[in-house]
Amino acid sequence: MTNIHNLGQQPEQQQGQPQQGPPVHLSNTTPIVCEECGHDIFLPAIKIRKVSKLLTGAAKDAILPIDVMVCGNCGVVCKELLPNEVRALEDGK
């Protein structure tokens, strides 16, 4: 059976918990496609953000990796799959 990820849940809610509700047949789904080229294959990538040591109280600035999916054809980040906080930053550019 196809592994289905719930887009509205946080990753910690998805991991280790059995899928609830009736099984979803693949024919009842719609593909997510690249906004730029229409390709439907995505690859995992990581966005990197720097967190100031002034915010964390640490001796050095911290690095915050953010998992994203990029189009396997043109490399554009899939905004639909971004966490809401990151999407808001991207939209504000």
C-alpha positions as CSV (number, residue, x, y, z in Angstrom):
1,M,0.0,0.0,0.0
2,T,1.2,3.5,-0.7
3,N,2.6,5.5,2.2
4,I,0.4,8.5,2.7
5,H,1.6,11.6,4.6
6,N,-0.9,14.0,6.1
7,L,0.0,17.5,5.0
8,G,-1.7,19.2,7.9
9,Q,0.1,17.3,10.7
10,Q,3.5,18.1,12.2
11,P,6.2,15.4,11.6
12,E,6.2,14.3,15.2
13,Q,2.4,13.5,14.8
14,Q,3.1,11.3,11.7
15,Q,5.9,9.2,13.0
16,G,5.2,6.0,14.8
17,Q,1.4,6.4,14.8
18,P,-0.9,4.1,12.8
19,Q,-2.9,5.8,10.1
20,Q,-6.4,6.5,11.3
21,G,-9.6,6.4,9.2
22,P,-10.4,4.3,6.2
23,P,-7.6,3.4,3.7
24,V,-7.3,5.8,0.8
25,H,-7.2,4.4,-2.7
26,L,-4.6,6.1,-4.9
27,S,-7.3,6.8,-7.6
28,N,-9.0,9.1,-5.1
29,T,-6.0,11.4,-4.8
30,T,-4.6,14.3,-6.8
31,P,-1.0,14.8,-7.7
32,I,1.1,17.7,-6.4
33,V,3.0,19.2,-9.3
34,C,5.7,21.8,-9.6
35,E,4.3,25.3,-9.9
36,E,7.0,26.2,-12.4
37,C,7.1,23.2,-14.9
38,G,4.3,20.8,-13.9
39,H,6.7,17.9,-13.1
40,D,5.4,15.6,-10.4
41,I,8.6,14.1,-9.0
42,F,10.2,15.8,-6.0
43,L,13.5,15.2,-4.3
44,P,14.4,16.0,-0.6
45,A,16.5,19.0,0.1
46,I,17.4,21.1,3.0
47,K,17.1,24.9,3.5
48,I,19.5,26.3,6.1
49,R,18.7,29.2,8.4
50,K,21.1,30.8,10.9
51,V,19.8,31.6,14.4
52,S,21.6,34.4,16.2
53,K,23.5,33.5,19.3
54,L,21.8,36.6,20.9
55,L,18.4,34.8,20.5
56,T,19.6,31.4,21.9
57,G,22.0,32.6,24.6
58,A,24.7,30.2,23.1
59,A,28.3,31.0,22.5
60,K,27.9,30.7,18.7
61,D,25.2,31.2,16.1
62,A,23.1,28.1,15.6
63,I,22.2,26.4,12.3
64,L,18.5,25.4,11.7
65,P,18.0,22.9,8.9
66,I,14.6,22.8,7.3
67,D,13.5,19.8,5.2
68,V,12.0,20.9,1.8
69,M,11.1,19.1,-1.4
70,V,12.4,20.4,-4.8
71,C,11.2,19.6,-8.3
72,G,13.3,16.8,-9.8
73,N,13.1,18.5,-13.2
74,C,13.8,22.2,-12.5
75,G,14.8,22.4,-8.9
76,V,12.1,24.8,-7.7
77,V,11.1,24.4,-4.0
78,C,7.5,23.1,-3.7
79,K,5.8,25.8,-1.7
80,E,2.8,23.7,-1.0
81,L,4.9,21.3,1.1
82,L,6.8,24.0,3.1
83,P,6.1,24.5,6.8
84,N,3.7,27.4,7.3
85,E,6.4,29.6,9.0
86,V,8.8,29.1,6.1
87,R,6.0,29.7,3.5
88,A,5.2,33.0,5.2
89,L,8.9,34.0,4.9
90,E,9.0,33.0,1.3
91,D,5.9,34.9,0.4
92,G,7.2,38.0,2.1
93,K,10.3,38.2,-0.2
